[in-house]
């Protein structure tokens, strides 16, 4: 079997990867902290399109709200 060697990542690719990992750690920490405080967490996947990408970009919308309360965004939609 032949070995597969990946091309080395550029400096900007390594930095983007590092920032994503750090951001996800922060998001996960914030979600856990909010849940411990009694917030209900909702995570909604979104799709965005950008001129620099042929494929749609997967994004997420994360909201925390207290049980039984209406979020400001829901009120603004009326």
N, C-alpha and C positions, 0 to 999 in steps of 0.2 A: 504494500500500500504506500502510496506517495504521501509525503508530509505536506500539509497546507500551511503556508507562511502568509500571514496577513501583512499588508503594507503598513509601515509605521504611521502612526497618527501625527498630524501636524500639531504645532503648538496650540493653535486656536481650537482644534478638535479636542485635544486633551483638556484644555481649560473649560470648554463647554461641557464635556463629560463630568469633570470635577464639580462644576457649578450645579449641574443637574442632580448629582448624588447628594451634595450638600443641601440643596433646596428640598429634596424629598425627605431627608432626615429632619429638617426643620418643620416641614408640613406635617409629617407623622407625629413629631413631638407636640406640635400645636393641637392636633386633633385629639391626642391622648389627654392633654391638659384640659381642653375644653370639655371633653366627655366626663372627666373627673369632677368638673365644676357643675355638671348637670345639663349641659347643652346637648341638644340633639343635632347631629351632624348629617348634612345631606351633601352628597357628591354627585354631580351631574356631568357626564361626558359631553364635550362640545367638539365641533369640527370647525376649523378655520381654514381659509385658503390664503396663500401668500404668493406673491409674484416670484419669489426665489425658490419655490418648491413645486414640483409637478404633482406631488401627492398632497392630500389634505393634511393639515397639522392637527394632531389630537391634543385637545386642551381639556381642562377640567374646571368646573365652578364648584367651589366648596363654601357652604354656608353653615353657620352655627346659630341656633336659636333655642330659646328656652321652651320647654314643652307647654303647649296651650297658648303661646303668643304668636301673633302674626308678624312676620319680618317686614321691615320697612319697604323692601323691594315689592313684596306682595301688595302692600297698601298703595304704593305708587302706581301699580298697574290698574287700579280702579278708575 
